[in-house]
Structures are given as C-alpha cells and as structure tokens.
Amino acid sequence: MKQQSRSTGRSRPQASIVGGFNIYHDDKNRTIYYNRLSKRAYIIKPNDFNTFRTYSMRIFLALAVIVVLFSFSDTFLANPLFAIGVGVLVFVVLQVKFNGFLNRCTSIANFDTKHAYGYIQLLAIEETRRIWMKILLFTALAVLVVYNSYQQQYELLSMIITWLLALYAFVQVIFQFVALNYKHAHPDLDLNFLMENRPKDKKVRRKA
C-alpha cells in the first residue's frame, strides 16, 4: 500500500497520530483499535485520542503506582502485597472504564489488519537517524536499569519490576529494527494522509 498527499493553501494545525501495538489506520483515514482477544475493532475519533492514550497506558500506570508506593514508604516494603493490590485495583478500574469507552465507539465488522497500516509502518515513516537514536536509547535504558538493580541490590519484587522495564525496552529495540528493515524494503512509503484528521485541513489525497 502506498499513499501520496499534497496540500493546498496555507498550512493548518493537524491532529496527532495515535500509534500502538493494536492501533491501525486504514485508507479511509480512520484510527482503529483492534482487540485481538475479542476480534473486534473500534473506531477512535480524533476528539477521543487523549482519552484513549490514557487508557492504553493502564498497565504502566498500575506499575507506576506500585513503584511509587515502594519508593516512599517502608510500610509497603514490609507488606508488598498491599502495594501490589493497590496497583491491581488501579488497573481494574482503568480497564472497566476503558471497556465502557470502547462500548461508546463505533465498531467495525470483519476488520482485516492486513489491509491497514499498523505499528511497524508508523515507525518506518520516521527518519532513519531518529530510528537509530531510539534503538540506542532503548538499549541504554535496558542496560542501565539492569545494572542499577544489581548495584543497589534490590529486593526480589523490585528486581522483577526492573526486569519488566528492561524487557519492554528490549522489545522496543526489536520493533525499531523491524521498522528499519521495513523502511529499507519500502522506500516509497508515504503516510502523510494520516495527518488529515481535522475537517478544516484543506488537503487533497489521491492514490498513486
């Protein structure tokens, strides 16, 4: 799939692009969240981008709560199950609210991810220099957090959280390499039309 775009008149503010593992964009310029468990797809409107971003970070927010509780109170260190319980509660609340949010979104029947642009394509449209920079940064993050965990002699639970963070950084490195390979294999990839999220943006889009 290849898209080309051109603009007419003066440039105007444009909505940002939402990306993620389960986010896709089709030729109709719709942002689509695909739930791989339920096999259902939902259209995320531009006005709901910020709300969706918040809910999509529910796992990291729950982990952040656990880390903060461990960092600022010896009570939670003595009773780690309580801190973990609070983190789980945060996740459950956000998950319930996220499900309610999706129920208000328009669903798409028989959505095929092969006919849409996904996470790798969005990463691939970035400059090669920027991709390499993210590879270096994520690699450094993974190495530093693991090294620091051994230097500080973390407890088992803190060690597990640290390794999860390192694993996330390592996975991101893999995705960046995959995107770099995709970029080299598809040098003409152009997804500028994805910025046409606002009706007031007077742009003309055509297929090559």
C-alpha positions in Angstrom: 0.0 0.0 0.0 1.3 3.4 -0.9 -0.2 6.8 -0.4 0.8 10.2 -1.6 -0.6 13.5 -0.3 -0.4 17.1 -1.2 -1.6 20.3 0.5 -3.2 23.4 -0.9 -3.3 26.8 0.6 -1.8 27.7 3.9 -0.8 25.0 6.4 -3.1 24.5 9.4 -2.8 22.7 12.7 -3.2 19.0 12.4 -4.2 16.3 14.9 -1.5 14.0 16.1 -1.3 10.3 15.1 -2.2 7.6 17.6 0.1 4.6 17.4 0.5 1.4 19.3 0.6 -2.4 19.1 -3.1 -2.7 18.5 -3.7 0.5 16.6 -4.3 0.6 12.8 -5.1 3.2 10.2 -7.0 2.4 7.0 -7.3 4.1 3.6 -10.3 6.0 4.9 -8.1 7.7 7.4 -9.7 6.1 10.4 -7.9 5.3 13.6 -8.8 1.8 14.6 -8.2 -0.1 17.8 -8.3 -3.9 17.3 -8.9 -6.1 20.3 -7.1 -9.4 19.5 -8.9 -11.3 22.2 -12.5 -10.4 21.2 -11.5 -10.0 17.5 -13.4 -6.7 17.5 -12.3 -3.4 16.0 -13.3 0.1 17.2 -13.0 3.5 15.5 -11.2 6.0 17.7 -12.3 9.6 16.8 -9.7 12.4 16.9 -11.6 14.1 19.8 -11.1 10.9 21.8 -7.3 10.5 21.2 -6.2 11.8 24.6 -8.7 9.7 26.5 -7.6 6.6 24.5 -4.0 7.3 25.2 -4.7 7.5 29.0 -6.5 4.1 29.0 -3.9 2.5 26.7 -1.3 3.2 29.5 -3.3 1.4 32.2 -0.7 -1.3 32.7 2.2 1.3 33.1 0.1 3.5 35.4 -0.6 0.5 37.6 3.1 -0.4 37.7 3.9 3.2 38.4 1.6 3.2 41.4 3.3 0.1 42.8 6.8 1.6 42.3 5.8 4.9 43.9 4.4 3.1 47.0 7.5 1.1 47.4 9.7 4.1 46.9 8.1 6.4 49.5 7.0 4.1 52.3 8.7 1.4 54.4 5.3 0.1 55.3 4.7 -1.1 51.8 8.1 -2.7 51.7 7.2 -4.7 54.8 3.8 -5.6 53.3 4.4 -5.8 49.5 1.0 -7.5 48.8 -0.8 -4.3 49.8 1.1 -2.2 47.3 0.5 -4.8 44.6 -3.2 -4.9 45.5 -3.4 -1.1 45.0 -1.7 -1.4 41.7 -4.1 -4.2 40.6 -7.1 -2.1 41.7 -5.9 0.9 39.6 -5.6 -1.4 36.6 -9.0 -2.9 37.1 -10.7 0.5 37.4 -9.0 1.7 34.3 -9.8 -1.5 32.4 -13.5 -1.2 33.3 -13.6 2.5 32.2 -11.7 1.5 29.0 -14.3 -1.1 28.2 -17.1 1.5 28.7 -15.2 3.9 26.5 -15.0 1.2 23.7 -18.7 0.5 24.0 -19.3 4.1 23.0 -17.1 3.8 20.0 -18.3 2.7 16.6 -17.3 -1.0 15.9 -16.2 -2.4 12.6 -17.3 -5.9 11.5 -14.8 -8.3 9.8 -11.8 -5.9 10.2 -8.7 -7.3 8.5 -5.4 -5.9 9.9 -3.6 -6.9 6.6 -5.5 -4.1 4.8 -4.4 -1.4 7.2 -1.3 0.4 8.4 0.0 -0.7 11.8 2.6 0.0 14.4 5.6 -1.0 12.2 4.5 1.2 9.3 4.1 4.2 11.6 7.6 3.6 13.0 9.0 3.2 9.5 8.0 6.6 8.3 10.3 8.3 10.7 13.8 9.4 9.7 16.4 6.7 9.7 18.5 8.8 12.1 15.7 9.0 14.6 15.1 5.3 14.5 18.7 4.5 15.2 18.6 7.1 18.0 15.7 5.3 19.6 17.5 2.0 19.2 20.5 3.4 21.1 18.3 5.0 23.8 16.2 1.9 24.5 19.3 -0.3 24.6 21.0 2.1 27.0 17.8 2.1 29.2 17.7 -1.7 29.3 21.4 -2.0 30.3 21.3 0.8 32.9 18.2 -0.4 34.7 19.5 -4.0 35.0 23.0 -2.7 36.1 21.4 -0.4 38.6 19.3 -3.1 40.1 22.3 -5.3 40.8 24.3 -2.3 42.1 21.5 -1.3 44.5 20.8 -4.9 45.5 17.1 -4.6 45.0 14.6 -6.9 46.7 13.0 -9.7 44.6 9.8 -7.7 43.8 11.8 -4.6 42.8 14.1 -6.7 40.7 11.1 -8.2 38.9 9.7 -4.8 38.1 13.1 -3.6 36.9 13.5 -6.6 34.6 10.0 -6.0 33.2 11.1 -2.4 32.3 14.3 -3.8 30.7 12.2 -6.3 28.8 9.9 -3.6 27.5 13.0 -1.6 26.3 14.4 -4.7 24.6 11.1 -5.4 22.8 11.1 -1.8 21.6 14.6 -2.3 20.2 13.3 -5.3 18.2 10.4 -3.3 16.9 12.7 -0.5 15.8 14.9 -2.9 13.9 11.9 -4.4 12.2 10.7 -0.9 11.3 14.2 -0.1 9.9 14.1 -3.2 7.7 10.6 -2.3 6.5 11.7 1.2 5.7 14.5 -0.1 3.5 12.2 -2.6 1.8 9.5 0.1 1.2 11.4 3.4 0.4 8.3 5.0 -1.2 6.1 4.5 1.9 4.2 7.8 2.5 1.5 8.1 5.2 1.2 11.8 5.2 -2.6 11.4 4.6 -2.9 10.2 8.2 -2.5 13.8 9.4 -5.8 14.7 7.7 -7.8 14.2 10.9 -9.5 17.6 11.0 -12.2 18.7 8.6 -10.7 22.2 8.4 -7.5 20.8 6.9 -7.9 21.6 3.3 -5.9 18.8 1.7 -6.4 16.6 -1.3 -5.5 13.0 -1.1 -5.1 10.6 -4.0 -3.9 7.1 -4.6 -0.7 6.6 -6.7 
